[in-house]
Amino acid sequence: MNLMNLIDGPSALIVFGGTAVATVLRSGWSDCRMTLRKLRGLGDEQFDPETTRAELAQQIQEIQRDGLLRAQPHHFGDREFDEATDALITRRSLPALMEAHEAHKARRLGEADRAVRTLAQAAELSPVFGLAGTLISLSQLPVEGIARGSFTAAISMAVVTTLYGLLGANLLLAPLARMIERKAATEEVERQKVIDWLAGQVAGSVPSGPRALRTEAI
């Protein structure tokens, strides 16, 4: 089998170019940009819960030693935990900590969902443009008669465009969507474990009511 016969520029342009344009038109620039950002993020390092716990340890020790009224926020670059600890210290409330976490969780899952939906849309469109390429190639057959060379070229292009459409959908676009989905789900599980651990560590330092708050202030 000669694999070079499967390489065809016009066929690739019809299938992949058409799929890209149609996806942008259906999903919009915003979702497509988000999808590209998530695809680039697949190569980034996974969320590291152990490093995050180590970074939070100093904050926890200060809260346990001095109380929430005297503690100062320590930021280490993770936007969620920086804002969550700010909310905890400023409002002196575990619900504030969880509220900040849930807001970031909803944002991350929303972004991942937009990327997954965009790639799923592209996966649906890819075979359609494979079929379109097949019809375009067959339309190029001469009406006055089928020469052997023209017939072979048209059938070759018809087969290749169909193949590109199927492979693009099932070996590229759909798997990428699942990779983004799995990475997002795994990160949320790990982040939830860390936020639960953080809440458990500082629970004893959080005032349980107005009286407790006045006592800590004294």
Summary of the structure (lengths in Angstrom):
residues: 218
radius of gyration: 27.3
end to end distance: 83.7
largest distance: 99.2
contacts: 645
relative contact order: 0.16
helix: 82%
strand: 0%
